[in-house]
Amino acid sequence: MVVSVERTSPVVAVDIASVKQEVITLLDEQAAESGQRTVLAPYPWKVIFSDDRTGFTNLMEGSKAIITWRSPVGTTEVQREIMAKLAAYSKQTKKALYCLGVNEECRLAGEELGLPTLRVGAEASFDLSAWTTAGRKRQNIRLNCNYATGLGVTWREAFPRTSEEDRAAIAFVESEWEKDRPARHTDTFLRTAYTDLIEYRRYFIAEQEGIAQAVATCTPISKRGWYLQDITRLPESPRGSLEGAMILALNTFKEEGFEFATNGLLPDDGELLKEAGKDQGFGFFGNSIIKFFDHRYQFGGISKFRIKFSPDRLETSYLVRSKKSLRPRAVLSLIKLLT
């Protein structure tokens, strides 16, 4: 299937509020990547549907930039159609296009459309039917949890939507985690507040002597899987506290019959910084932007922790962008959308 950017009619982007239930149904049935449900969070998301409305992509618009987060939801054919629609919409609105964290199929579609691409990391997933902490593969996280258990740490699922005590405990951990490093305090879709999507999320906490030590906030991907989205802990929490909360989440999802879980899109141990040192056609200005976001969101450090869980599958993710996306005004518009 050859992807074409030419269209006889304008591409229409609609506000998520007007089509929310339709989007939820598509997410429940077809979503496969972490972050796709972020379209339901309280940010100014819009949606572009496929012609037959069996798939969609999220997008946000700035003055000179359009950004999408993760691959379109739908079959591979639908994803390729939507990539063509995004390219047409970029041309139609005269705004630079940035498709962040898309899959191999979308990369190929982008290249057919003449859009530059860049590898940015990998989706790290677990096959829950085979998930276990036994054996050498995950020995270190098991030993860390044993250490925390010896210090009296326990783990449980929390319910902040209905329990004021749980809500306060999670808020305390979040506050102390951000206070430890001010750079962690962000208010964008790349790191949402724990109260966002609270009606969908599940929370697993570590406690010691009645005080919350760590929290794993999990977001559903579809009816088949979950995303361990946000992980936070007290700076002085015992080693293994956070690992235990994540293990409880994975064990729970396995017992409930879910097929997979994911640790999200992870740059490989400083991936963005390493890519910035290579000739990707970004030039000095573009590479500086990559370094800026890696420093702000600490992608490399997050990856080092999450990769300890030894995922069963790594699926490469890419940035697909329009050719004029590195012009200063477009990049400044992108930064505003992301920060």
Protein Blocks (a to p, Z undefined) as FASTA:
>chain_A
ZZdfbdfbdcddddfklmmmmmmmmmmmmgcbehklmmmpccdbdddddfkopaccdddd
dfkbccdedjaeddfklmmmmmmmmmmmmmmnopacddehiafklmmmmmmnopacddfb
dcddddfklgcfedjklmmmmmmmmmmmmnopacddddfklmmklmmmmmmmmmmmmmmp
mmlpccdfklccfkgoklmmccddddeehiafbdcddddfblmbccdfbacddfklcehk
lmmmmmmmmmmmmmnopabdcebjadeehilmmmmmpcehnojmlmmmmmmmmmmnommm
mmmmmmmnopabdcdddddddfklmgfklmmmmmmmmZZ
